[in-house]
Amino acid sequence: MLLGLSDTNLVRTQTTKRYQRQCDFLYLVSQIQRVVTDKFVHQKLKEGSKTHGGNQALVCTYSDVRLGSPGAELSLL
């Protein structure tokens, strides 16, 4: 995530959004078990569709969870 997207410092937020608009493609990365309920992801997808159209992708990952750690089991529905 770019620093400043949810920052309380307005200047940092504006700088980050200005930089983001210059990008050709937007990638959003989220943990797979939270992507459906993550309001931040939904908000950024909506904003990205306005600024980047179809040039965005949502990457759902589980790779940042260490095997053997509590809650590391993935249950597939």
C-alpha positions as CSV (number, residue, x, y, z in Angstrom):
1,M,0.0,0.0,0.0
2,L,1.2,3.5,-0.7
3,L,1.9,5.5,2.4
4,G,-0.6,8.2,3.0
5,L,-3.8,6.6,1.6
6,S,-5.5,6.5,5.0
7,D,-3.2,9.0,6.7
8,T,-4.5,11.8,8.9
9,N,-2.0,14.2,7.4
10,L,-3.9,15.7,4.5
11,V,-0.8,16.8,2.6
12,R,0.5,13.2,2.6
13,T,-2.9,11.9,1.4
14,Q,-3.1,14.4,-1.5
15,T,0.5,13.7,-2.5
16,T,-0.1,9.9,-2.5
17,K,-3.3,10.3,-4.6
18,R,-1.6,12.6,-7.1
19,Y,1.2,10.0,-7.5
20,Q,-1.3,7.2,-7.8
21,R,-3.1,9.0,-10.6
22,Q,0.1,9.0,-12.6
23,C,0.3,5.2,-12.5
24,D,-0.8,3.2,-15.6
25,F,-2.1,0.2,-13.6
26,L,-3.4,-0.1,-10.1
27,Y,-2.9,-3.3,-8.0
28,L,-4.8,-3.8,-4.7
29,V,-3.5,-6.6,-2.5
30,S,-5.5,-8.0,0.4
31,Q,-5.6,-11.1,2.6
32,I,-8.0,-13.6,1.0
33,Q,-10.1,-14.2,4.1
34,R,-10.8,-10.4,4.6
35,V,-11.3,-9.2,1.0
36,V,-15.1,-9.6,1.0
37,T,-15.7,-7.5,4.2
38,D,-12.8,-5.1,3.8
39,K,-14.4,-1.6,3.3
40,F,-11.0,-0.1,2.4
41,V,-10.6,-2.6,-0.5
42,H,-14.1,-1.8,-1.8
43,Q,-13.5,1.9,-1.6
44,K,-10.2,1.7,-3.4
45,L,-11.7,-0.5,-6.2
46,K,-14.5,2.1,-6.6
47,E,-12.0,5.0,-6.8
48,G,-9.7,3.0,-9.0
49,S,-12.5,2.3,-11.5
50,K,-12.9,6.1,-11.9
51,T,-9.2,6.9,-12.2
52,H,-7.9,3.8,-14.0
53,G,-10.9,2.2,-15.6
54,G,-10.2,-1.4,-16.4
55,N,-6.5,-1.0,-15.6
56,Q,-6.7,-2.4,-12.1
57,A,-6.4,-5.8,-10.4
58,L,-7.3,-7.2,-7.0
59,V,-4.7,-9.7,-5.7
60,C,-6.0,-12.0,-3.0
61,T,-3.2,-13.7,-1.0
62,Y,-2.5,-16.0,1.9
63,S,1.2,-16.0,1.4
64,D,2.0,-13.7,4.3
65,V,0.7,-16.1,7.0
66,R,3.3,-18.3,8.5
67,L,2.4,-22.0,8.5
68,G,2.1,-23.4,12.0
69,S,1.1,-20.0,13.5
70,P,-2.3,-19.7,15.3
71,G,-5.1,-19.2,12.8
72,A,-3.0,-20.3,9.8
73,E,-5.5,-23.0,8.7
74,L,-7.4,-22.0,5.6
75,S,-10.9,-23.4,5.3
76,L,-12.3,-23.4,1.8
77,L,-16.0,-23.1,1.3
